[in-house]
Amino acid sequence: MLHQQQIKLLRQWRELQHLGKQEEAEKLLVELFLTVNAISGGLRTTG
């Protein structure tokens, strides 16, 4: 489930970058980093 959210956020971020909406993309980047952190944290504890 979390990886699907990450894919969605990444697509949105790329679209905003393509449209030149840097400020909105920067806000979304924080959420994207949170998903990366959450997934990596989960992998660390499950092997």
N, CA, C and O atoms as a Tripos MOL2 file, in Angstrom:
@<TRIPOS>MOLECULE
protein
  188   187    47     0     0
PROTEIN
NO_CHARGES

@<TRIPOS>ATOM
      1 N           0.8140   -1.1870    0.0000 N.3       1 MET1
      2 CA          0.0000    0.0000    0.0000 C.3       1 MET1
      3 C           0.8640    1.2590    0.0000 C.2       1 MET1
      4 O           0.5940    2.1980   -0.7490 O.2       1 MET1
      5 N           1.8880    1.2800    0.8280 N.am      2 LEU2
      6 CA          2.7430    2.4600    0.9270 C.3       2 LEU2
      7 C           3.4880    2.7240   -0.3760 C.2       2 LEU2
      8 O           3.6660    3.8710   -0.7840 O.2       2 LEU2
      9 N           3.9220    1.6340   -1.0270 N.am      3 HIS3
     10 CA          4.6330    1.8150   -2.2880 C.3       3 HIS3
     11 C           3.7260    2.4110   -3.3630 C.2       3 HIS3
     12 O           4.1990    3.1520   -4.2250 O.2       3 HIS3
     13 N           2.4400    2.1000   -3.3250 N.am      4 GLN4
     14 CA          1.4920    2.6810   -4.2750 C.3       4 GLN4
     15 C           1.3450    4.1820   -4.0390 C.2       4 GLN4
     16 O           1.2420    4.9580   -4.9890 O.2       4 GLN4
     17 N           1.3350    4.5830   -2.7800 N.am      5 GLN5
     18 CA          1.2870    6.0030   -2.4500 C.3       5 GLN5
     19 C           2.5480    6.6970   -2.9510 C.2       5 GLN5
     20 O           2.4910    7.8190   -3.4540 O.2       5 GLN5
     21 N           3.6850    6.0230   -2.8110 N.am      6 GLN6
     22 CA          4.9540    6.5890   -3.2680 C.3       6 GLN6
     23 C           4.9390    6.7790   -4.7870 C.2       6 GLN6
     24 O           5.3980    7.8080   -5.2820 O.2       6 GLN6
     25 N           4.4310    5.8220   -5.5120 N.am      7 ILE7
     26 CA          4.3400    5.9220   -6.9660 C.3       7 ILE7
     27 C           3.4360    7.0860   -7.3620 C.2       7 ILE7
     28 O           3.7620    7.8490   -8.2710 O.2       7 ILE7
     29 N           2.3130    7.2190   -6.6850 N.am      8 LYS8
     30 CA          1.3760    8.3150   -6.9650 C.3       8 LYS8
     31 C           2.0420    9.6740   -6.7290 C.2       8 LYS8
     32 O           1.9310   10.5810   -7.5540 O.2       8 LYS8
     33 N           2.7320    9.8020   -5.5990 N.am      9 LEU9
     34 CA          3.4070   11.0600   -5.2800 C.3       9 LEU9
     35 C           4.5170   11.3650   -6.2750 C.2       9 LEU9
     36 O           4.7000   12.5180   -6.6670 O.2       9 LEU9
     37 N           5.2540   10.3510   -6.6830 N.am     10 LEU10
     38 CA          6.3330   10.5430   -7.6380 C.3      10 LEU10
     39 C           5.7850   11.0210   -8.9810 C.2      10 LEU10
     40 O           6.3600   11.9100   -9.6100 O.2      10 LEU10
     41 N           4.6850   10.4340   -9.4140 N.am     11 ARG11
     42 CA          4.0580   10.8810  -10.6720 C.3      11 ARG11
     43 C           3.5910   12.3290  -10.5750 C.2      11 ARG11
     44 O           3.7840   13.1170  -11.5020 O.2      11 ARG11
     45 N           2.9750   12.6710   -9.4470 N.am     12 GLN12
     46 CA          2.5160   14.0440   -9.2550 C.3      12 GLN12
     47 C           3.6960   15.0060   -9.2320 C.2      12 GLN12
     48 O           3.6380   16.0780   -9.8350 O.2      12 GLN12
     49 N           4.7640   14.6260   -8.5400 N.am     13 TRP13
     50 CA          5.9510   15.4740   -8.4520 C.3      13 TRP13
     51 C           6.5640   15.7090   -9.8330 C.2      13 TRP13
     52 O           6.9270   16.8320  -10.1830 O.2      13 TRP13
     53 N           6.6720   14.6340  -10.6070 N.am     14 ARG14
     54 CA          7.2360   14.7580  -11.9560 C.3      14 ARG14
     55 C           6.3750   15.6540  -12.8400 C.2      14 ARG14
     56 O           6.8980   16.4540  -13.6160 O.2      14 ARG14
     57 N           5.0750   15.5230  -12.7260 N.am     15 GLU15
     58 CA          4.1580   16.3550  -13.5100 C.3      15 GLU15
     59 C           4.3130   17.8290  -13.1370 C.2      15 GLU15
     60 O           4.3580   18.6910  -14.0150 O.2      15 GLU15
     61 N           4.3920   18.1170  -11.8460 N.am     16 LEU16
     62 CA          4.5800   19.5000  -11.4000 C.3      16 LEU16
     63 C           5.9150   20.0500  -11.8960 C.2      16 LEU16
     64 O           5.9950   21.2100  -12.2990 O.2      16 LEU16
     65 N           6.9520   19.2320  -11.8700 N.am     17 GLN17
     66 CA          8.2610   19.6440  -12.3800 C.3      17 GLN17
     67 C           8.1670   19.9790  -13.8760 C.2      17 GLN17
     68 O           8.7070   20.9810  -14.3430 O.2      17 GLN17
     69 N           7.4780   19.1230  -14.5930 N.am     18 HIS18
     70 CA          7.3220   19.3080  -16.0420 C.3      18 HIS18
     71 C           6.5550   20.5980  -16.3570 C.2      18 HIS18
     72 O           6.8490   21.2780  -17.3400 O.2      18 HIS18
     73 N           5.5750   20.9230  -15.5170 N.am     19 LEU19
     74 CA          4.7670   22.1250  -15.7260 C.3      19 LEU19
     75 C           5.4440   23.3890  -15.1960 C.2      19 LEU19
     76 O           4.9330   24.4940  -15.3790 O.2      19 LEU19
     77 N           6.5780   23.2260  -14.5480 N.am     20 GLY20
     78 CA          7.3010   24.3760  -14.0290 C.3      20 GLY20
     79 C           6.7500   24.9210  -12.7240 C.2      20 GLY20
     80 O           7.0070   26.0730  -12.3740 O.2      20 GLY20
     81 N           6.0010   24.1120  -12.0050 N.am     21 LYS21
     82 CA          5.4130   24.5260  -10.7230 C.3      21 LYS21
     83 C           6.3390   24.0900   -9.5920 C.2      21 LYS21
     84 O           6.0380   23.1550   -8.8500 O.2      21 LYS21
     85 N           7.4590   24.7770   -9.4770 N.am     22 GLN22
     86 CA          8.5060   24.3980   -8.5350 C.3      22 GLN22
     87 C           8.0590   24.4500   -7.0780 C.2      22 GLN22
     88 O           8.3910   23.5610   -6.2930 O.2      22 GLN22
     89 N           7.3170   25.4740   -6.7200 N.am     23 GLU23
     90 CA          6.9070   25.6260   -5.3210 C.3      23 GLU23
     91 C           5.9950   24.4820   -4.8850 C.2      23 GLU23
     92 O           6.1580   23.9300   -3.7960 O.2      23 GLU23
     93 N           5.0450   24.1320   -5.7320 N.am     24 GLU24
     94 CA          4.1510   23.0170   -5.4170 C.3      24 GLU24
     95 C           4.9150   21.6910   -5.3910 C.2      24 GLU24
     96 O           4.6360   20.8220   -4.5650 O.2      24 GLU24
     97 N           5.8710   21.5460   -6.2930 N.am     25 ALA25
     98 CA          6.6750   20.3260   -6.3510 C.3      25 ALA25
     99 C           7.5070   20.1730   -5.0840 C.2      25 ALA25
    100 O           7.6610   19.0630   -4.5740 O.2      25 ALA25
    101 N           8.0450   21.2750   -4.5740 N.am     26 GLU26
    102 CA          8.8460   21.2240   -3.3470 C.3      26 GLU26
    103 C           8.0140   20.7680   -2.1520 C.2      26 GLU26
    104 O           8.4950   20.0080   -1.3120 O.2      26 GLU26
    105 N           6.7820   21.2240   -2.0770 N.am     27 LYS27
    106 CA          5.9000   20.8000   -0.9850 C.3      27 LYS27
    107 C           5.6180   19.3030   -1.0690 C.2      27 LYS27
    108 O           5.5730   18.6140   -0.0510 O.2      27 LYS27
    109 N           5.4300   18.8150   -2.2720 N.am     28 LEU28
    110 CA          5.1410   17.3960   -2.4720 C.3      28 LEU28
    111 C           6.3710   16.5350   -2.1950 C.2      28 LEU28
    112 O           6.2450   15.3780   -1.7930 O.2      28 LEU28
    113 N           7.5370   17.0910   -2.4050 N.am     29 LEU29
    114 CA          8.7820   16.3560   -2.1920 C.3      29 LEU29
    115 C           8.9380   15.9070   -0.7410 C.2      29 LEU29
    116 O           9.4800   14.8340   -0.4770 O.2      29 LEU29
    117 N           8.4700   16.7160    0.1880 N.am     30 VAL30
    118 CA          8.5340   16.3480    1.6080 C.3      30 VAL30
    119 C           7.7310   15.0710    1.8550 C.2      30 VAL30
    120 O           8.2010   14.1630    2.5390 O.2      30 VAL30
    121 N           6.5350   15.0030    1.3030 N.am     31 GLU31
    122 CA          5.7040   13.8050    1.4620 C.3      31 GLU31
    123 C           6.3690   12.5950    0.7980 C.2      31 GLU31
    124 O           6.3330   11.4860    1.3310 O.2      31 GLU31
    125 N           6.9670   12.8210   -0.3570 N.am     32 LEU32
    126 CA          7.6410   11.7400   -1.0630 C.3      32 LEU32
    127 C           8.8040   11.1960   -0.2410 C.2      32 LEU32
    128 O           8.9970    9.9820   -0.1640 O.2      32 LEU32
    129 N           9.5740   12.0800    0.3680 N.am     33 PHE33
    130 CA         10.6760   11.6490    1.2280 C.3      33 PHE33
    131 C          10.1770   10.8550    2.4330 C.2      33 PHE33
    132 O          10.8380    9.9160    2.8750 O.2      33 PHE33
    133 N           9.0270   11.2230    2.9560 N.am     34 LEU34
    134 CA          8.4610   10.4720    4.0870 C.3      34 LEU34
    135 C           8.1390    9.0340    3.6920 C.2      34 LEU34
    136 O           8.3550    8.1130    4.4800 O.2      34 LEU34
    137 N           7.6260    8.8350    2.4770 N.am     35 THR35
    138 CA          7.3300    7.4700    2.0360 C.3      35 THR35
    139 C           8.6170    6.6730    1.8460 C.2      35 THR35
    140 O           8.6660    5.4880    2.1750 O.2      35 THR35
    141 N           9.6600    7.3160    1.3180 N.am     36 VAL36
    142 CA         10.9550    6.6370    1.1580 C.3      36 VAL36
    143 C          11.4920    6.2150    2.5230 C.2      36 VAL36
    144 O          11.9710    5.0940    2.6930 O.2      36 VAL36
    145 N          11.4080    7.1170    3.4820 N.am     37 ASN37
    146 CA         11.8870    6.8290    4.8330 C.3      37 ASN37
    147 C          11.0880    5.6950    5.4750 C.2      37 ASN37
    148 O          11.6590    4.8210    6.1280 O.2      37 ASN37
    149 N           9.7850    5.7120    5.2920 N.am     38 ALA38
    150 CA          8.9330    4.6820    5.8870 C.3      38 ALA38
    151 C           9.2290    3.3070    5.2870 C.2      38 ALA38
    152 O           9.3080    2.3160    6.0120 O.2      38 ALA38
    153 N           9.3900    3.2470    3.9830 N.am     39 ILE39
    154 CA          9.6820    1.9640    3.3300 C.3      39 ILE39
    155 C          11.0530    1.4500    3.7560 C.2      39 ILE39
    156 O          11.2090    0.2650    4.0500 O.2      39 ILE39
    157 N          12.0350    2.3250    3.7890 N.am     40 SER40
    158 CA         13.3770    1.8740    4.1740 C.3      40 SER40
    159 C          13.3950    1.4340    5.6360 C.2      40 SER40
    160 O          14.0970    0.4860    5.9860 O.2      40 SER40
    161 N          12.6410    2.1040    6.4830 N.am     41 GLY41
    162 CA         12.5460    1.6940    7.8820 C.3      41 GLY41
    163 C          11.9150    0.3240    8.0290 C.2      41 GLY41
    164 O          12.3440   -0.4810    8.8540 O.2      41 GLY41
    165 N          10.9050    0.0650    7.2350 N.am     42 GLY42
    166 CA         10.2540   -1.2390    7.2670 C.3      42 GLY42
    167 C          11.1540   -2.3490    6.7730 C.2      42 GLY42
    168 O          11.1500   -3.4460    7.3310 O.2      42 GLY42
    169 N          11.9160   -2.0850    5.7470 N.am     43 LEU43
    170 CA         12.8320   -3.0990    5.2210 C.3      43 LEU43
    171 C          13.9540   -3.4230    6.2050 C.2      43 LEU43
    172 O          14.4280   -4.5570    6.2690 O.2      43 LEU43
    173 N          14.3600   -2.4490    6.9430 N.am     44 ARG44
    174 CA         15.4300   -2.6550    7.9220 C.3      44 ARG44
    175 C          14.9990   -3.6300    9.0160 C.2      44 ARG44
    176 O          15.8100   -4.4140    9.5090 O.2      44 ARG44
    177 N          13.7280   -3.5800    9.3900 N.am     45 THR45
    178 CA         13.2780   -4.4400   10.4870 C.3      45 THR45
    179 C          12.7960   -5.8130   10.0040 C.2      45 THR45
    180 O          12.6870   -6.7380   10.8090 O.2      45 THR45
    181 N          12.5050   -5.9620    8.7060 N.am     46 THR46
    182 CA         12.0000   -7.2420    8.2280 C.3      46 THR46
    183 C          13.0330   -8.0170    7.4360 C.2      46 THR46
    184 O          12.7690   -9.1380    7.0010 O.2      46 THR46
    185 N          14.1950   -7.4380    7.2460 N.am     47 GLY47
    186 CA         15.2520   -8.1470    6.5360 C.3      47 GLY47
    187 C          15.2150   -7.8510    5.0900 C.2      47 GLY47
    188 O          16.0390   -8.3660    4.3340 O.2      47 GLY47
@<TRIPOS>BOND
     1     1     2 1
     2     2     3 1
     3     3     4 2
     4     3     5 am
     5     5     6 1
     6     6     7 1
     7     7     8 2
     8     7     9 am
     9     9    10 1
    10    10    11 1
    11    11    12 2
    12    11    13 am
    13    13    14 1
    14    14    15 1
    15    15    16 2
    16    15    17 am
    17    17    18 1
    18    18    19 1
    19    19    20 2
    20    19    21 am
    21    21    22 1
    22    22    23 1
    23    23    24 2
    24    23    25 am
    25    25    26 1
    26    26    27 1
    27    27    28 2
    28    27    29 am
    29    29    30 1
    30    30    31 1
    31    31    32 2
    32    31    33 am
    33    33    34 1
    34    34    35 1
    35    35    36 2
    36    35    37 am
    37    37    38 1
    38    38    39 1
    39    39    40 2
    40    39    41 am
    41    41    42 1
    42    42    43 1
    43    43    44 2
    44    43    45 am
    45    45    46 1
    46    46    47 1
    47    47    48 2
    48    47    49 am
    49    49    50 1
    50    50    51 1
    51    51    52 2
    52    51    53 am
    53    53    54 1
    54    54    55 1
    55    55    56 2
    56    55    57 am
    57    57    58 1
    58    58    59 1
    59    59    60 2
    60    59    61 am
    61    61    62 1
    62    62    63 1
    63    63    64 2
    64    63    65 am
    65    65    66 1
    66    66    67 1
    67    67    68 2
    68    67    69 am
    69    69    70 1
    70    70    71 1
    71    71    72 2
    72    71    73 am
    73    73    74 1
    74    74    75 1
    75    75    76 2
    76    75    77 am
    77    77    78 1
    78    78    79 1
    79    79    80 2
    80    79    81 am
    81    81    82 1
    82    82    83 1
    83    83    84 2
    84    83    85 am
    85    85    86 1
    86    86    87 1
    87    87    88 2
    88    87    89 am
    89    89    90 1
    90    90    91 1
    91    91    92 2
    92    91    93 am
    93    93    94 1
    94    94    95 1
    95    95    96 2
    96    95    97 am
    97    97    98 1
    98    98    99 1
    99    99   100 2
   100    99   101 am
   101   101   102 1
   102   102   103 1
   103   103   104 2
   104   103   105 am
   105   105   106 1
   106   106   107 1
   107   107   108 2
   108   107   109 am
   109   109   110 1
   110   110   111 1
   111   111   112 2
   112   111   113 am
   113   113   114 1
   114   114   115 1
   115   115   116 2
   116   115   117 am
   117   117   118 1
   118   118   119 1
   119   119   120 2
   120   119   121 am
   121   121   122 1
   122   122   123 1
   123   123   124 2
   124   123   125 am
   125   125   126 1
   126   126   127 1
   127   127   128 2
   128   127   129 am
   129   129   130 1
   130   130   131 1
   131   131   132 2
   132   131   133 am
   133   133   134 1
   134   134   135 1
   135   135   136 2
   136   135   137 am
   137   137   138 1
   138   138   139 1
   139   139   140 2
   140   139   141 am
   141   141   142 1
   142   142   143 1
   143   143   144 2
   144   143   145 am
   145   145   146 1
   146   146   147 1
   147   147   148 2
   148   147   149 am
   149   149   150 1
   150   150   151 1
   151   151   152 2
   152   151   153 am
   153   153   154 1
   154   154   155 1
   155   155   156 2
   156   155   157 am
   157   157   158 1
   158   158   159 1
   159   159   160 2
   160   159   161 am
   161   161   162 1
   162   162   163 1
   163   163   164 2
   164   163   165 am
   165   165   166 1
   166   166   167 1
   167   167   168 2
   168   167   169 am
   169   169   170 1
   170   170   171 1
   171   171   172 2
   172   171   173 am
   173   173   174 1
   174   174   175 1
   175   175   176 2
   176   175   177 am
   177   177   178 1
   178   178   179 1
   179   179   180 2
   180   179   181 am
   181   181   182 1
   182   182   183 1
   183   183   184 2
   184   183   185 am
   185   185   186 1
   186   186   187 1
   187   187   188 2
@<TRIPOS>SUBSTRUCTURE
     1 MET1         2 RESIDUE 1 A MET
     2 LEU2         6 RESIDUE 1 A LEU
     3 HIS3        10 RESIDUE 1 A HIS
     4 GLN4        14 RESIDUE 1 A GLN
     5 GLN5        18 RESIDUE 1 A GLN
     6 GLN6        22 RESIDUE 1 A GLN
     7 ILE7        26 RESIDUE 1 A ILE
     8 LYS8        30 RESIDUE 1 A LYS
     9 LEU9        34 RESIDUE 1 A LEU
    10 LEU10       38 RESIDUE 1 A LEU
    11 ARG11       42 RESIDUE 1 A ARG
    12 GLN12       46 RESIDUE 1 A GLN
    13 TRP13       50 RESIDUE 1 A TRP
    14 ARG14       54 RESIDUE 1 A ARG
    15 GLU15       58 RESIDUE 1 A GLU
    16 LEU16       62 RESIDUE 1 A LEU
    17 GLN17       66 RESIDUE 1 A GLN
    18 HIS18       70 RESIDUE 1 A HIS
    19 LEU19       74 RESIDUE 1 A LEU
    20 GLY20       78 RESIDUE 1 A GLY
    21 LYS21       82 RESIDUE 1 A LYS
    22 GLN22       86 RESIDUE 1 A GLN
    23 GLU23       90 RESIDUE 1 A GLU
    24 GLU24       94 RESIDUE 1 A GLU
    25 ALA25       98 RESIDUE 1 A ALA
    26 GLU26      102 RESIDUE 1 A GLU
    27 LYS27      106 RESIDUE 1 A LYS
    28 LEU28      110 RESIDUE 1 A LEU
    29 LEU29      114 RESIDUE 1 A LEU
    30 VAL30      118 RESIDUE 1 A VAL
    31 GLU31      122 RESIDUE 1 A GLU
    32 LEU32      126 RESIDUE 1 A LEU
    33 PHE33      130 RESIDUE 1 A PHE
    34 LEU34      134 RESIDUE 1 A LEU
    35 THR35      138 RESIDUE 1 A THR
    36 VAL36      142 RESIDUE 1 A VAL
    37 ASN37      146 RESIDUE 1 A ASN
    38 ALA38      150 RESIDUE 1 A ALA
    39 ILE39      154 RESIDUE 1 A ILE
    40 SER40      158 RESIDUE 1 A SER
    41 GLY41      162 RESIDUE 1 A GLY
    42 GLY42      166 RESIDUE 1 A GLY
    43 LEU43      170 RESIDUE 1 A LEU
    44 ARG44      174 RESIDUE 1 A ARG
    45 THR45      178 RESIDUE 1 A THR
    46 THR46      182 RESIDUE 1 A THR
    47 GLY47      186 RESIDUE 1 A GLY
